[in-house]
Structure formats: structure tokens, C-alpha cells
Amino acid sequence: MGGNMGRQKGEWEGELSRLAAGKWKTLSAWRVCIASASKGAQPEVAPGVQWPGGVKAASPYQICREVRRAGPLSPRIPPSLRSFLSSMLKS
């Protein structure tokens, strides 16, 4: 895993752990999101494409499908976690 990605992984895991405060378990999966420069285009990333450290690469659509397969989110997600995750979204 490259330096920047490794640093981000540590920061995210630390923040999620802090927000959980031992009240709930966190599970993270690291992905490189391949986005198209063309507005609205959805690239398909071939299976097996990985970044250093074995981090899978996927398109935004592929990542959404993966999240959907993981199951429904708990309606009891703490507001602090919702706020944190919302603040991390790029627009």
C-alpha cells in the first residue's frame, strides 16, 4: 500500500474506532475508485485489478453493488458516525 493510502487507512480506522467508542464493531474494506472523466460515464474495472498492497480497484457502480450485497445498514447508526461519513464525501 502506498504512503498516502496507508496514511488515510490509519486515519480512517482511528476515527471510526474513536466514534465507535467500544459500543459497536466497525468493518472496513479499502478500494480505489476509478472514475471516468466523462460526466455520467461508468467505467467497468476488470476483475483482479489491484493497487499496491492488494487494494482492489472498482468503479463507483461496482462499489455501490458491493455495499448493497453487504446488507442493510442499521437504522441505529449513531448521528456522530453519519455526520463524519457525510463530511468525508466529495462533491
Residue frames as a rotation matrix with the C-alpha (Angstrom) as fourth column:
MET 1
0.593 0.806 0.000 0.00
0.806 -0.593 0.000 0.00
0.000 0.000 -1.000 0.00
GLY 2
-0.056 -0.613 0.788 1.38
0.553 -0.676 -0.487 3.38
0.831 0.409 0.377 -0.96
GLY 3
-0.838 -0.437 -0.327 2.28
0.507 -0.400 -0.764 6.02
0.203 -0.806 0.556 1.61
ASN 4
-0.768 0.592 0.244 -0.76
-0.591 -0.802 0.085 8.25
0.246 -0.079 0.966 1.15
MET 5
0.107 0.851 -0.514 -3.19
-0.399 0.510 0.762 5.32
0.911 0.124 0.394 1.11
GLY 6
-0.210 -0.270 -0.940 -1.56
0.661 0.669 -0.340 3.80
0.720 -0.693 0.038 4.17
ARG 7
-0.988 -0.150 -0.019 -1.83
0.124 -0.728 -0.674 7.13
0.087 -0.669 0.738 6.00
GLN 8
-0.432 0.899 0.069 -5.50
-0.764 -0.406 0.501 7.51
0.479 0.164 0.862 5.02
LYS 9
0.078 0.439 -0.895 -6.24
0.093 0.891 0.445 3.94
0.993 -0.118 0.029 6.15
GLY 10
-0.590 -0.398 -0.702 -4.73
0.708 0.163 -0.687 4.67
0.388 -0.903 0.186 9.56
GLU 11
-0.961 0.246 0.126 -6.63
-0.274 -0.908 -0.318 7.95
0.036 -0.340 0.940 9.90
TRP 12
-0.172 0.954 -0.244 -9.97
-0.663 0.071 0.745 6.41
0.728 0.290 0.621 8.89
GLU 13
0.024 0.166 -0.986 -9.58
0.394 0.905 0.162 3.38
0.919 -0.392 -0.043 11.14
GLY 14
-0.830 -0.392 -0.398 -8.58
0.519 -0.280 -0.807 5.59
0.205 -0.877 0.436 14.06
GLU 15
-0.806 0.569 0.163 -11.54
-0.577 -0.816 -0.006 7.92
0.130 -0.099 0.987 13.57
LEU 16
0.028 0.840 -0.542 -14.03
-0.432 0.499 0.751 5.05
0.901 0.213 0.377 13.15
SER 17
-0.247 -0.199 -0.948 -12.67
0.656 0.686 -0.315 3.41
0.714 -0.700 -0.039 16.29
ARG 18
-0.989 -0.127 -0.070 -12.95
0.140 -0.706 -0.694 6.70
0.038 -0.697 0.716 18.20
LEU 19
-0.491 0.870 0.039 -16.54
-0.780 -0.459 0.424 7.18
0.387 0.178 0.905 17.06
ALA 20
0.063 0.501 -0.863 -17.43
-0.031 0.866 0.500 3.58
0.998 -0.005 0.070 17.96
ALA 21
-0.239 -0.256 0.937 -16.03
-0.862 -0.387 -0.326 4.07
0.446 -0.886 -0.128 21.48
GLY 22
-0.964 -0.237 0.122 -16.37
-0.266 0.864 -0.427 0.32
-0.004 -0.444 -0.896 22.08
LYS 23
-0.275 0.946 0.169 -20.16
-0.570 -0.019 -0.822 0.46
-0.774 -0.323 0.544 21.52
TRP 24
0.832 0.546 0.102 -20.17
-0.228 0.502 -0.834 -1.16
-0.506 0.671 0.542 18.09
LYS 25
0.017 -0.815 0.580 -17.89
0.440 0.527 0.727 -3.06
-0.898 0.243 0.368 15.74
THR 26
0.454 0.066 -0.889 -16.56
-0.658 -0.647 -0.385 -1.45
-0.601 0.759 -0.250 12.57
LEU 27
0.195 -0.378 0.905 -15.64
0.593 0.780 0.199 -3.27
-0.781 0.498 0.376 9.39
SER 28
0.401 -0.112 -0.909 -13.75
-0.553 -0.821 -0.143 -1.51
-0.730 0.560 -0.391 6.64
ALA 29
0.363 -0.307 0.880 -12.81
0.739 0.670 -0.070 -2.58
-0.568 0.676 0.470 3.13
TRP 30
-0.058 -0.504 -0.862 -10.35
-0.161 -0.847 0.506 -0.48
-0.985 0.168 -0.032 1.15
ARG 31
0.387 0.238 0.891 -10.93
0.826 0.340 -0.450 0.27
-0.410 0.910 -0.065 -2.53
VAL 32
-0.768 -0.458 -0.448 -9.50
0.112 -0.785 0.610 2.52
-0.631 0.418 0.654 -5.20
CYS 33
0.304 0.948 0.090 -12.42
0.413 -0.047 -0.909 4.13
-0.858 0.313 -0.406 -7.02
ILE 34
-0.791 -0.518 0.326 -11.83
0.478 -0.191 0.857 4.53
-0.382 0.834 0.399 -10.76
ALA 35
0.233 0.876 -0.422 -13.99
0.308 -0.478 -0.823 7.37
-0.922 0.061 -0.381 -12.06
SER 36
0.032 -0.130 0.991 -14.45
0.999 0.033 -0.028 8.48
-0.029 0.991 0.131 -15.65
ALA 37
-0.818 -0.348 -0.459 -13.56
0.323 -0.937 0.134 11.97
-0.477 -0.038 0.878 -16.79
SER 38
-0.767 0.618 0.176 -16.75
0.020 -0.251 0.968 11.91
0.642 0.745 0.180 -18.90
LYS 39
-0.666 0.564 0.489 -19.75
-0.736 -0.389 -0.554 13.16
-0.122 -0.729 0.674 -16.99
GLY 40
0.320 0.917 0.240 -22.06
-0.893 0.376 -0.247 10.28
-0.317 -0.135 0.939 -16.11
ALA 41
0.254 -0.272 -0.928 -19.86
-0.586 0.720 -0.372 7.56
0.769 0.638 0.024 -17.61
GLN 42
0.645 -0.025 0.764 -19.35
-0.667 0.469 0.579 4.41
-0.372 -0.883 0.286 -15.54
PRO 43
-0.125 -0.744 -0.656 -16.13
-0.874 0.395 -0.282 2.55
0.469 0.538 -0.700 -16.31
GLU 44
0.965 0.261 -0.038 -16.06
-0.220 0.874 0.433 -1.18
0.147 -0.409 0.901 -15.67
VAL 45
0.056 -0.968 0.244 -12.90
-0.998 -0.051 0.028 -2.27
-0.015 -0.245 -0.969 -13.93
ALA 46
0.188 -0.032 -0.982 -11.72
-0.427 0.898 -0.111 -5.75
0.885 0.440 0.155 -14.84
PRO 47
0.985 0.156 0.067 -11.71
-0.134 0.473 0.871 -8.30
0.104 -0.867 0.487 -12.01
GLY 48
0.593 -0.787 -0.173 -8.34
0.805 0.570 0.166 -8.64
-0.032 -0.238 0.971 -10.34
VAL 49
0.140 -0.545 0.826 -7.13
0.304 -0.771 -0.560 -5.05
0.942 0.330 0.058 -10.87
GLN 50
0.717 0.034 -0.696 -5.32
0.697 -0.004 0.717 -4.03
0.022 -0.999 -0.027 -7.70
TRP 51
0.666 -0.547 0.508 -3.17
-0.455 -0.837 -0.304 -1.23
0.591 -0.029 -0.806 -6.32
PRO 52
-0.416 -0.873 -0.254 -0.03
-0.209 0.363 -0.908 -1.91
0.885 -0.324 -0.334 -4.27
GLY 53
-0.835 0.057 0.548 -0.84
-0.541 0.097 -0.835 -3.78
-0.101 -0.994 -0.050 -1.08
GLY 54
-0.871 0.490 0.038 -3.63
0.486 0.846 0.218 -5.78
0.074 0.209 -0.975 -2.71
VAL 55
-0.485 0.728 -0.484 -6.19
-0.071 -0.584 -0.808 -2.93
-0.872 -0.357 0.336 -2.62
LYS 56
-0.247 0.484 0.840 -8.95
0.879 0.476 -0.016 -3.71
-0.407 0.734 -0.543 -5.12
ALA 57
-0.922 0.046 -0.384 -9.88
-0.200 -0.907 0.371 -1.19
-0.331 0.418 0.846 -7.80
ALA 58
-0.377 0.868 0.323 -13.53
0.876 0.448 -0.181 -0.67
-0.302 0.215 -0.929 -8.76
SER 59
-0.635 0.307 0.709 -15.87
0.253 -0.784 0.566 1.79
0.730 0.539 0.421 -10.44
PRO 60
-0.773 0.425 0.472 -18.37
-0.635 -0.530 -0.562 3.78
0.011 -0.734 0.679 -8.36
TYR 61
0.234 0.906 -0.352 -21.13
-0.871 0.357 0.339 1.44
0.433 0.227 0.872 -9.60
GLN 62
0.053 -0.289 -0.956 -19.15
0.072 0.956 -0.285 -1.66
0.996 -0.054 0.072 -8.62
ILE 63
-0.919 -0.392 0.036 -18.52
0.020 -0.137 -0.990 -0.22
0.393 -0.910 0.133 -5.14
CYS 64
-0.392 0.858 0.332 -22.26
-0.919 -0.377 -0.111 0.50
0.030 -0.349 0.937 -4.70
ARG 65
0.392 0.512 -0.764 -23.09
-0.514 0.811 0.280 -3.08
0.763 0.283 0.581 -5.67
GLU 66
-0.401 -0.635 -0.660 -20.57
0.258 0.614 -0.746 -4.36
0.879 -0.469 -0.082 -3.14
VAL 67
-0.917 0.121 0.379 -22.07
-0.389 -0.483 -0.785 -2.22
0.088 -0.867 0.490 -0.37
ARG 68
0.014 0.997 -0.080 -25.60
-0.966 0.034 0.256 -3.37
0.258 0.073 0.963 -1.29
ARG 69
0.225 0.015 -0.974 -24.51
-0.137 0.990 -0.017 -7.04
0.965 0.138 0.225 -1.08
ALA 70
-0.799 -0.598 -0.057 -23.14
-0.003 0.098 -0.995 -6.41
0.601 -0.795 -0.080 2.43
GLY 71
-0.291 0.783 -0.549 -26.70
0.916 0.395 0.077 -5.95
0.277 -0.481 -0.832 3.67
PRO 72
0.523 0.611 0.595 -28.86
0.417 -0.792 0.447 -3.19
0.744 0.014 -0.668 5.07
LEU 73
-0.629 -0.677 0.382 -27.38
0.038 -0.518 -0.855 -0.51
0.776 -0.523 0.352 7.25
SER 74
-0.453 0.432 -0.780 -28.60
0.890 0.271 -0.367 -0.37
0.053 -0.860 -0.507 10.79
PRO 75
0.330 0.619 0.712 -31.25
0.466 -0.763 0.448 2.30
0.821 0.184 -0.540 11.39
ARG 76
0.931 0.004 -0.364 -29.42
0.351 -0.284 0.893 2.89
-0.100 -0.959 -0.266 14.69
ILE 77
0.050 -0.944 0.327 -26.27
0.853 -0.130 -0.505 4.32
0.519 0.305 0.798 13.12
PRO 78
0.075 -0.046 -0.996 -25.10
0.831 -0.550 0.088 6.95
-0.552 -0.834 -0.003 15.61
PRO 79
0.939 0.342 0.046 -25.57
0.317 -0.801 -0.509 10.55
-0.137 0.492 -0.860 14.44
SER 80
0.439 -0.848 -0.296 -21.87
-0.462 -0.496 0.735 11.21
-0.770 -0.186 -0.610 15.04
LEU 81
-0.391 -0.561 0.729 -20.95
0.332 0.653 0.681 8.49
-0.859 0.508 -0.069 12.51
ARG 82
0.407 0.615 0.676 -23.49
0.879 -0.062 -0.473 9.74
-0.249 0.786 -0.565 9.96
SER 83
0.936 -0.063 -0.346 -22.10
-0.074 -0.997 -0.017 13.25
-0.344 0.042 -0.938 10.33
PHE 84
0.036 -0.999 0.034 -18.50
-0.324 0.021 0.946 12.06
-0.945 -0.046 -0.323 9.99
LEU 85
-0.316 -0.140 0.938 -19.20
0.666 0.671 0.324 9.97
-0.676 0.728 -0.119 6.89
SER 86
0.695 0.633 0.341 -21.21
0.699 -0.481 -0.530 12.77
-0.172 0.606 -0.776 5.27
SER 87
0.758 -0.451 -0.471 -18.35
-0.318 -0.886 0.337 15.19
-0.569 -0.106 -0.815 5.85
MET 88
-0.227 -0.910 0.348 -15.97
-0.094 0.376 0.922 12.83
-0.969 0.177 -0.171 4.02
LEU 89
0.333 0.424 0.843 -17.99
0.765 0.401 -0.504 12.72
-0.551 0.812 -0.191 0.77
LYS 90
-0.775 -0.548 -0.314 -16.55
0.201 -0.685 0.700 14.60
-0.599 0.479 0.641 -2.17
SER 91
0.354 0.934 -0.048 -18.97
0.259 -0.147 -0.955 16.51
-0.899 0.326 -0.294 -4.35
